[in-house]
Amino acid sequence: MPRLIPSRLVAACALALVFALLLSTGAQAYQRLIGPNLRVVGKGGKVLAERSFAVNGDVSIKASPNANCFGPGTGGSGKSVKMKEATALGMLLRAAKFTAALKPLLITDAFDFGLGICGVGGYKTTQKLSWYLKVNHKGSLLSGDAVKLKAGDEVIWALASYPYPRELSLAAPFSAHPGVPFEVSVFSYDDKGKKKPAAGVTVTGASGPTDAAGHAMVTLSEEATLIARRGKDIPSNSERVHMCLSNGLCPVP
């Protein structure tokens, strides 16, 4: 009888371990399913795409001879190039297959350092503008096909001039009561990922620009998508605010 107790404990521990592994595996599978989040911004702060994409497997595209915006002789070879989807450029390629606003995607293989992006959705690199890559709020020193991603990463491709603008980030509640003001917060990130409150930012539905602490009050009468903008800064992530019901019940994430 005394020996039975340790055996049961061992069995219980083993079952707990298996259960924990299953939960971990399920969480990892879910993370792979939702993938990193991609935001693509064209000239003038035009948001071309913003959503999460799963990153599993390889993706390919033909290097376009029309991708010659870097100068004479810089167009693509016309050959098909393959890359890991779990890279910043691979994710953009995958997104372009399902997002009309990202087509045409003009890629060149004329450079030794990696693939170059000439155009996305009709917005092309010029002498003053280039496609700026940020991952988790930090500017990348590598070409997009060399930047590996993991689930939960925040990826931005933005057509901008150097020195590159700051990136705005918006925080808003998931739900609100119709006609009742609520607070939103806006921050900005520089190229190195340094964060600070963003003042003077315009937010959808706000009574005025953000204050020195990056706060503003918003009042909505119906469900709406909020976004923050300020001059040449990269527009913020969009935040959907849902309306509470007349009985006081509010939607939750």
C-alpha positions as a printed Julia matrix, in Angstrom:
253×3 Matrix{Float64}:
   0.0    0.0     0.0
   2.7    2.57    0.8
   4.17   2.0    -2.66
   0.88   2.88   -4.33
   0.96   6.47   -3.2
   4.21   7.38   -4.98
   3.02   5.55   -8.1
  -0.18   7.55   -8.15
   1.75  10.74   -7.64
   4.08   9.87  -10.5
   1.09   9.09  -12.73
  -0.62  12.33  -11.76
   2.53  14.32  -12.45
   2.94  12.6   -15.8
  -0.65  13.44  -16.77
  -0.16  17.05  -15.68
   2.99  17.27  -17.8
   1.22  15.83  -20.84
  -1.66  18.27  -20.35
   0.76  21.19  -20.06
   2.56  20.11  -23.23
  -0.74  19.86  -25.08
  -1.68  23.36  -23.95
   1.72  24.67  -24.99
   1.51  22.94  -28.37
  -2.0   24.31  -28.87
  -0.87  27.83  -27.97
   2.06  27.59  -30.36
  -0.21  26.32  -33.14
  -2.61  29.2   -32.46
   0.26  31.69  -32.61
   1.39  30.23  -35.94
  -2.17  30.49  -37.16
  -2.62  34.18  -36.31
   0.94  35.02  -37.3
   2.66  38.41  -37.2
   0.69  41.58  -37.89
   1.46  43.49  -41.08
   0.8   47.16  -41.84
   1.63  48.63  -45.25
   1.53  52.4   -45.76
   1.93  54.13  -49.11
   2.69  57.72  -50.02
   0.83  60.37  -48.05
   0.03  57.98  -45.21
  -2.33  55.86  -47.29
  -2.89  52.58  -45.42
  -2.86  49.78  -48.01
  -3.2   46.82  -45.67
  -3.38  45.99  -41.98
  -3.98  42.46  -40.74
  -2.34  39.32  -39.38
  -1.01  36.63  -41.69
   0.05  33.09  -40.88
   3.68  32.38  -41.68
   4.25  28.76  -42.66
   6.05  27.48  -45.73
   7.85  29.15  -48.63
   6.53  31.77  -51.02
   7.76  32.76  -54.47
   7.51  35.67  -56.89
   9.04  36.62  -60.22
  11.64  39.37  -60.08
  10.11  41.99  -62.36
  12.06  43.77  -65.15
   9.73  46.69  -64.4
  11.2   46.99  -60.91
  13.74  49.51  -62.21
  13.02  52.48  -59.96
  16.51  52.29  -58.4
  18.01  53.41  -61.7
  19.09  52.0   -65.08
  20.03  48.33  -64.99
  18.35  47.65  -61.63
  15.26  45.86  -62.96
  14.58  42.26  -62.0
  15.77  39.29  -64.04
  12.28  37.91  -64.64
  13.25  34.7   -62.84
  11.18  33.23  -60.03
  12.7   33.73  -56.58
  11.71  31.77  -53.48
  12.02  32.77  -49.87
  10.85  31.73  -46.45
   7.39  33.1   -45.74
   8.43  33.77  -42.15
  10.45  36.83  -43.2
   9.37  40.44  -43.5
   9.48  40.3   -47.3
   7.99  36.81  -47.49
   5.06  38.0   -45.4
   4.54  40.94  -47.76
   4.59  38.57  -50.73
   2.02  36.31  -49.09
  -0.18  39.3   -48.22
  -0.05  40.57  -51.81
  -1.52  37.29  -53.03
  -4.71  37.98  -51.05
  -4.81  41.8   -50.95
  -5.67  43.71  -54.13
  -4.36  47.01  -52.72
  -0.82  45.55  -52.58
  -0.72  44.67  -56.28
   1.39  44.96  -58.32
   4.33  44.02  -56.13
   7.55  44.88  -57.99
  10.65  43.06  -56.71
  14.18  43.18  -58.13
  17.0   40.65  -57.72
  19.64  42.98  -59.21
  21.48  43.55  -55.93
  23.97  41.34  -54.09
  22.73  42.32  -50.62
  19.26  40.89  -51.19
  15.96  41.5   -52.92
  14.82  45.08  -53.36
  11.27  46.44  -53.26
  10.55  48.88  -56.05
   6.77  49.16  -55.9
   3.78  48.09  -53.84
   0.22  48.68  -55.01
   1.28  51.32  -57.53
   3.44  53.24  -55.01
   7.06  53.23  -56.18
  10.46  54.05  -54.78
  11.82  57.39  -56.03
  14.96  59.45  -55.45
  13.35  60.79  -52.28
  11.11  57.91  -51.17
  11.96  54.33  -50.28
  10.23  51.4   -48.58
  11.08  51.63  -44.89
  10.87  48.45  -42.8
  10.17  48.37  -39.07
   9.74  45.29  -36.89
   8.42  45.71  -33.35
   8.84  49.49  -33.7
  12.54  49.33  -34.67
  13.95  50.16  -38.1
  15.67  47.23  -39.79
  19.26  47.36  -41.05
  18.75  44.18  -43.09
  16.89  43.59  -46.34
  13.35  42.27  -45.91
  14.17  38.74  -47.04
  16.77  38.46  -44.25
  14.5   39.61  -41.42
  13.01  36.54  -39.72
   9.64  36.84  -38.01
   7.83  35.08  -35.2
   4.19  35.08  -34.13
   3.11  38.32  -32.53
   5.65  40.52  -34.32
   4.51  43.94  -35.54
   5.72  44.58  -39.09
   5.48  47.88  -40.96
   6.4   48.63  -44.56
   6.06  52.38  -45.23
   7.0   54.47  -48.26
   8.83  57.4   -46.68
  11.73  59.8   -47.1
  14.95  59.81  -45.08
  15.36  60.7   -42.24
  12.47  58.35  -41.67
   9.4   59.61  -39.78
   8.21  58.47  -36.39
   5.64  55.7   -36.1
   2.4   56.35  -34.22
   0.75  53.78  -31.96
  -2.85  54.05  -30.75
  -4.43  52.48  -27.65
  -8.23  52.6   -27.32
 -10.86  50.64  -25.37
 -12.52  47.69  -27.07
 -16.0   49.04  -26.3
 -17.7   52.27  -25.21
 -21.15  53.65  -24.42
 -22.82  55.73  -27.16
 -22.43  59.45  -26.5
 -20.12  58.92  -23.5
 -16.57  60.32  -23.88
 -13.67  57.91  -23.4
  -9.91  58.35  -23.37
  -7.43  57.16  -25.97
  -3.63  57.29  -25.81
  -1.12  57.81  -28.61
   2.61  57.13  -28.51
   5.33  57.56  -31.08
   8.4   55.47  -31.8
  11.62  56.62  -33.46
  13.84  54.48  -35.69
  15.51  52.85  -32.68
  12.19  51.96  -31.09
  12.31  54.64  -28.4
   8.78  55.37  -27.19
   7.28  58.63  -25.98
   3.81  60.25  -25.67
   2.69  61.86  -28.92
   1.21  65.36  -28.6
  -0.73  67.21  -31.29
  -2.06  64.04  -32.91
  -5.45  63.89  -34.61
  -7.55  60.84  -33.66
 -10.79  59.81  -35.36
 -13.75  61.2   -33.41
 -11.61  63.1   -30.88
 -12.71  66.49  -29.55
  -9.23  67.85  -30.17
  -5.59  66.84  -30.7
  -3.74  64.81  -28.08
  -2.23  66.64  -25.11
   1.36  66.55  -23.9
   0.73  63.13  -22.33
  -0.61  61.75  -25.63
  -4.22  61.61  -24.4
  -7.44  62.69  -26.14
 -11.15  62.29  -25.5
 -13.34  60.57  -28.1
 -17.14  60.43  -28.28
 -18.94  58.02  -30.62
 -22.58  57.41  -31.4
 -21.93  54.17  -33.26
 -19.23  51.56  -33.8
 -16.18  53.03  -35.5
 -12.55  52.37  -36.44
 -10.1   54.86  -34.96
  -6.72  55.85  -36.35
  -4.16  58.46  -35.26
  -2.38  60.79  -37.69
   0.16  63.6   -37.38
   1.84  65.28  -40.32
   4.32  62.98  -42.07
   4.43  60.44  -39.24
   3.5   56.85  -40.09
  -0.23  56.51  -39.23
  -1.08  54.4   -36.22
  -2.61  50.96  -36.04
  -6.4   51.06  -36.43
  -8.56  50.27  -33.39
 -12.2   49.15  -33.72
 -14.39  50.46  -30.88
 -17.65  48.54  -30.36
 -20.79  50.04  -28.86
 -22.29  48.93  -25.56
 -25.96  47.93  -25.58
 -28.77  50.03  -24.13
 -29.02  47.63  -21.18
 -25.43  48.49  -20.24
 -23.82  45.28  -21.47
 -20.62  45.85  -23.42
 -18.84  43.6   -25.95
 -15.55  42.1   -24.76
 -12.57  40.94  -26.85
